[in-house]
Amino acid sequence: MNPVWEEAIESCLGYLATEKSHAVNTQLINRIALESFAAWIEKNHPGLAPATVTENEIGTFLRAQRTAKRLAPASMKVIVIALRHLFDHLKREGLIERDFRTALDLPRLDRLLPETLTEAEVNQLLSFDLPETPLGLRDRALLEVLYASGLRAGEIVSLRLENVLREDKLLRVIGKGNKERLVPMGEKAAAAVDRWLARGRPLLVKPKTGGELFLGGHGRRLTTARIWQIVRDIAALAGIRKKIWPHLLRHSFATHLLSHGADLRAIQEMLGHASLATTQIYTHVDHARLREIHRRFHPRS
């Protein structure tokens, strides 16, 4: 890569990591997009530096990405946001004078409503009889926490023993951008976690075991991939025909809270969303549910 572009990208990513607390995965996504842009510039406009890029090159690059790779709007949005970060940073540092916001309009995204489980399906999953073994106790506690607290899989694997406030039935969660929040886990999840800590986890502890709440059979922390597998396998055993993954329980958590009258801002806080606009997608899910109920049961629908 051209050293000038490499320096610009590293400076931008460093700023985002330190000043904006971007998570590692977000950093990686931005890096891939920016290095792809730099490689395209080097191939099609050799010697063109960040300071001399124009709207024309940016537009041509985005059109090439959209047509040649047939990228969906969501994927295009990722690239556009990464380029915005880069050129905003260069302008902030006084390395360019142009404002490229107009050239970097975000593509319109079709609003995709998140899939959810019905309350009956959640009950079917959580009532499945798991063995009272260490792994069975772990899986019960894991499923209960996923639905009761709406945590992301990455947040689950990062939970540590000191993050469980057992008397208050709360979890101290470190979410995206290293932001901390307290999330209730309710009676049933708290009881399942207590059983796991009393009768399951001690039997899996090995000499090199750390302080993570959930452990694998090897005594080390679970991976997100393993959580996906646990959820999928138990759902299949419980007779649920839908394709199920951990985030589906998070969507179900939010949708069911909303349908029972929970305040949207409280749901936003529990989910750890930076913007209320992100949480508002669940109002559309609930509206869709209400329309379906009206269609099925109203005599003149």
C-alpha positions as CSV (number, residue, x, y, z in Angstrom):
1,M,0.0,0.0,0.0
2,N,1.1,3.6,-0.7
3,P,2.8,4.9,2.5
4,V,0.7,8.1,2.3
5,W,-2.5,6.2,2.3
6,E,-1.3,3.8,5.0
7,E,-0.4,6.6,7.3
8,A,-3.8,8.3,6.7
9,I,-5.7,5.1,7.5
10,E,-3.6,4.2,10.6
11,S,-4.1,7.8,11.9
12,C,-7.9,7.6,11.4
13,L,-8.2,4.2,13.0
14,G,-6.1,5.2,15.9
15,Y,-8.3,8.2,16.5
16,L,-11.5,6.1,16.3
17,A,-10.0,3.6,18.7
18,T,-8.9,6.2,21.3
19,E,-11.4,9.0,21.0
20,K,-14.5,7.1,19.8
21,S,-13.8,3.8,21.7
22,H,-14.5,1.7,18.5
23,A,-14.6,-2.0,19.3
24,V,-12.0,-4.4,17.7
25,N,-14.6,-5.8,15.2
26,T,-15.6,-2.3,14.2
27,Q,-12.0,-1.3,13.7
28,L,-11.4,-4.4,11.5
29,I,-14.5,-3.6,9.3
30,N,-13.3,0.0,8.8
31,R,-9.8,-1.2,8.0
32,I,-11.0,-3.6,5.3
33,A,-13.1,-0.9,3.7
34,L,-10.4,1.8,3.8
35,E,-7.6,-0.5,2.6
36,S,-9.9,-1.6,-0.3
37,F,-10.4,2.1,-1.3
38,A,-6.7,2.7,-1.1
39,A,-5.9,-0.3,-3.2
40,W,-8.5,0.8,-5.8
41,I,-7.0,4.3,-5.9
42,E,-3.5,2.9,-6.3
43,K,-4.7,0.7,-9.2
44,N,-6.8,3.2,-11.0
45,H,-5.2,6.5,-10.1
46,P,-1.5,5.8,-9.2
47,G,0.1,8.5,-7.1
48,L,-3.2,10.1,-6.1
49,A,-2.9,11.2,-2.4
50,P,-5.7,11.6,0.1
51,A,-5.3,15.4,-0.1
52,T,-6.0,15.4,-3.9
53,V,-8.9,13.0,-4.0
54,T,-12.1,14.4,-5.4
55,E,-15.8,13.5,-5.3
56,N,-15.3,12.0,-8.8
57,E,-12.9,9.3,-7.6
58,I,-15.1,8.5,-4.5
59,G,-18.3,8.2,-6.6
60,T,-16.5,6.0,-9.2
61,F,-15.2,3.8,-6.5
62,L,-18.6,3.4,-4.8
63,R,-20.3,2.6,-8.2
64,A,-17.6,0.1,-8.9
65,Q,-18.2,-1.6,-5.6
66,R,-21.9,-1.7,-6.0
67,T,-21.9,-3.0,-9.6
68,A,-18.9,-5.3,-9.7
69,K,-19.4,-6.9,-6.3
70,R,-23.2,-6.6,-6.3
71,L,-23.1,-5.4,-2.7
72,A,-26.3,-5.0,-0.8
73,P,-27.3,-1.5,0.6
74,A,-26.2,-2.6,4.1
75,S,-22.7,-3.5,2.8
76,M,-22.5,-0.3,0.9
77,K,-23.4,1.6,4.0
78,V,-20.4,0.1,5.9
79,I,-18.0,1.3,3.2
80,V,-19.6,4.8,3.0
81,I,-19.3,5.2,6.8
82,A,-15.7,4.1,6.8
83,L,-14.9,6.6,4.1
84,R,-16.7,9.3,6.1
85,H,-14.6,8.5,9.1
86,L,-11.4,8.8,7.0
87,F,-12.2,12.1,5.3
88,D,-13.7,13.7,8.4
89,H,-10.5,12.8,10.2
90,L,-8.3,14.3,7.4
91,K,-10.3,17.5,7.5
92,R,-10.1,17.6,11.3
93,E,-6.3,17.3,11.0
94,G,-6.1,20.1,8.5
95,L,-4.8,17.7,5.7
96,I,-7.8,18.4,3.4
97,E,-10.1,21.4,3.0
98,R,-13.0,19.7,1.2
99,D,-16.1,18.3,3.0
100,F,-17.0,15.0,1.3
101,R,-20.3,14.5,3.2
102,T,-22.3,15.2,0.0
103,A,-20.4,12.7,-2.0
104,L,-20.8,10.2,0.8
105,D,-24.6,10.1,1.2
106,L,-25.7,6.9,2.9
107,P,-27.5,4.5,0.7
108,R,-31.2,4.0,1.5
109,L,-31.8,0.7,3.3
110,D,-35.0,-1.2,3.2
111,R,-36.2,-1.5,6.7
112,L,-35.9,-5.1,7.6
113,L,-37.9,-6.1,10.7
114,P,-35.9,-8.4,13.0
115,E,-37.1,-11.9,13.3
116,T,-38.4,-13.0,16.7
117,L,-39.7,-16.0,18.5
118,T,-43.3,-16.0,19.8
119,E,-43.7,-16.2,23.6
120,A,-44.9,-19.7,23.2
121,E,-41.7,-20.7,21.3
122,V,-39.6,-19.1,24.0
123,N,-41.4,-21.1,26.7
124,Q,-41.0,-24.2,24.6
125,L,-37.2,-23.5,24.4
126,L,-36.8,-22.6,28.1
127,S,-38.9,-25.4,29.4
128,F,-37.0,-28.1,27.6
129,D,-35.7,-30.6,30.2
130,L,-31.9,-30.3,30.4
131,P,-29.8,-32.7,32.6
132,E,-28.7,-31.6,36.0
133,T,-25.0,-32.0,34.9
134,P,-22.5,-29.2,35.0
135,L,-23.0,-28.6,31.2
136,G,-26.8,-28.9,31.5
137,L,-26.8,-26.4,34.4
138,R,-24.6,-24.0,32.3
139,D,-26.8,-24.3,29.3
140,R,-30.0,-23.6,31.3
141,A,-28.4,-20.5,32.9
142,L,-27.1,-19.4,29.5
143,L,-30.5,-19.6,27.8
144,E,-32.3,-17.9,30.7
145,V,-29.8,-15.0,30.7
146,L,-29.9,-14.6,26.9
147,Y,-33.7,-14.1,27.0
148,A,-34.1,-12.4,30.4
149,S,-31.4,-9.8,29.8
150,G,-31.2,-9.5,26.0
151,L,-27.4,-9.7,25.9
152,R,-25.4,-10.1,22.8
153,A,-23.4,-13.3,22.5
154,G,-20.2,-11.3,22.7
155,E,-21.4,-9.8,26.0
156,I,-22.3,-13.2,27.4
157,V,-18.8,-14.6,26.8
158,S,-17.2,-11.6,28.4
159,L,-19.3,-11.8,31.6
160,R,-17.2,-12.4,34.7
161,L,-18.1,-13.6,38.2
162,E,-17.7,-10.1,39.6
163,N,-20.3,-8.9,37.0
164,V,-23.0,-10.9,38.6
165,L,-24.8,-8.8,41.4
166,R,-26.6,-11.8,42.8
167,E,-28.5,-10.0,45.6
168,D,-29.8,-7.4,43.2
169,K,-30.4,-9.8,40.4
170,L,-28.4,-7.6,38.0
171,L,-25.6,-8.1,35.5
172,R,-22.9,-5.5,35.0
173,V,-22.4,-5.7,31.2
174,I,-19.5,-4.2,29.1
175,G,-21.1,-3.5,25.7
176,K,-20.0,-1.9,22.5
177,G,-17.4,0.8,22.9
178,N,-16.6,-0.5,26.3
179,K,-19.7,1.2,27.7
180,E,-21.0,-0.3,30.9
181,R,-24.6,-0.8,31.8
182,L,-26.6,-2.7,34.5
183,V,-29.2,-5.1,33.2
184,P,-31.8,-7.0,35.3
185,M,-31.9,-10.7,34.9
186,G,-35.2,-11.6,36.7
187,E,-36.1,-14.4,39.1
188,K,-35.8,-17.4,36.9
189,A,-32.5,-16.4,35.2
190,A,-31.0,-15.5,38.6
191,A,-32.1,-18.8,40.1
192,A,-30.5,-20.7,37.1
193,V,-27.3,-18.7,37.4
194,D,-27.2,-19.5,41.2
195,R,-27.6,-23.3,40.5
196,W,-24.9,-23.1,37.8
197,L,-22.5,-21.3,40.2
198,A,-23.2,-23.6,43.1
199,R,-23.4,-27.0,41.4
200,G,-22.0,-26.7,37.9
201,R,-19.2,-24.3,37.5
202,P,-17.0,-25.5,40.4
203,L,-16.8,-29.0,38.7
204,L,-15.5,-27.5,35.5
205,V,-12.8,-25.3,37.1
206,K,-9.2,-26.2,36.0
207,P,-5.9,-24.8,37.2
208,K,-5.8,-22.2,34.5
209,T,-9.5,-21.2,34.6
210,G,-10.1,-17.5,34.6
211,G,-13.0,-15.5,36.2
212,E,-15.4,-15.8,33.3
213,L,-19.0,-16.7,34.3
214,F,-19.6,-19.3,31.7
215,L,-17.1,-22.1,31.0
216,G,-16.7,-24.8,28.5
217,G,-16.0,-28.4,29.4
218,H,-12.3,-27.6,29.1
219,G,-12.6,-25.1,31.9
220,R,-12.0,-22.0,29.7
221,R,-14.3,-19.3,28.5
222,L,-16.9,-20.1,25.9
223,T,-16.6,-18.7,22.4
224,T,-19.5,-16.9,20.6
225,A,-19.5,-19.8,18.1
226,R,-20.0,-22.3,20.9
227,I,-23.0,-20.2,22.2
228,W,-24.5,-20.3,18.7
229,Q,-24.1,-24.1,18.7
230,I,-25.7,-24.5,22.1
231,V,-28.7,-22.4,21.3
232,R,-29.2,-24.1,17.9
233,D,-28.8,-27.7,19.3
234,I,-31.2,-27.1,22.3
235,A,-33.8,-25.5,20.0
236,A,-33.7,-28.5,17.7
237,L,-34.1,-30.9,20.7
238,A,-37.0,-28.8,22.0
239,G,-38.7,-29.3,18.6
240,I,-38.6,-25.7,17.4
241,R,-38.5,-25.7,13.6
242,K,-37.3,-22.1,13.2
243,K,-33.6,-21.4,12.6
244,I,-32.5,-20.0,16.0
245,W,-29.4,-18.1,17.0
246,P,-28.5,-16.0,20.1
247,H,-29.5,-12.6,18.7
248,L,-33.0,-14.0,18.0
249,L,-33.5,-14.2,21.7
250,R,-32.3,-10.6,22.1
251,H,-34.8,-9.5,19.5
252,S,-37.5,-11.5,21.2
253,F,-36.5,-10.0,24.6
254,A,-37.1,-6.4,23.3
255,T,-40.2,-7.2,21.3
256,H,-41.9,-9.0,24.2
257,L,-41.1,-6.2,26.6
258,L,-42.6,-3.7,24.3
259,S,-45.7,-5.7,23.6
260,H,-46.3,-5.9,27.4
261,G,-46.1,-2.1,27.7
262,A,-42.4,-1.5,28.6
263,D,-41.0,2.0,28.0
264,L,-38.9,2.3,24.8
265,R,-36.2,4.2,26.5
266,A,-35.9,1.6,29.2
267,I,-35.5,-1.1,26.5
268,Q,-32.9,1.1,24.8
269,E,-30.9,1.3,28.1
270,M,-31.1,-2.5,28.7
271,L,-30.1,-3.3,25.1
272,G,-27.2,-0.8,25.3
273,H,-28.2,1.1,22.1
274,A,-26.5,4.4,21.7
275,S,-29.4,5.8,19.8
276,L,-33.2,5.5,20.4
277,A,-33.6,5.3,16.7
278,T,-31.9,1.8,16.8
279,T,-34.4,0.6,19.4
280,Q,-37.4,2.0,17.5
281,I,-37.2,-0.9,15.0
282,Y,-39.0,-2.9,17.6
283,T,-42.0,-0.6,17.5
284,H,-42.4,-1.7,13.9
285,V,-42.2,-5.3,14.9
286,D,-45.0,-4.7,17.4
287,H,-47.1,-2.8,14.9
288,A,-46.8,-5.7,12.5
289,R,-47.9,-8.1,15.2
290,L,-50.9,-5.9,16.1
291,R,-51.9,-5.6,12.4
292,E,-51.7,-9.4,12.1
293,I,-53.9,-9.9,15.2
294,H,-56.4,-7.3,13.7
295,R,-56.4,-9.1,10.3
296,R,-57.0,-12.5,11.9
297,F,-59.6,-11.7,14.5
298,H,-61.5,-8.5,13.5
299,P,-64.9,-9.4,11.9
300,R,-64.5,-6.7,9.2
301,S,-60.8,-7.0,8.6
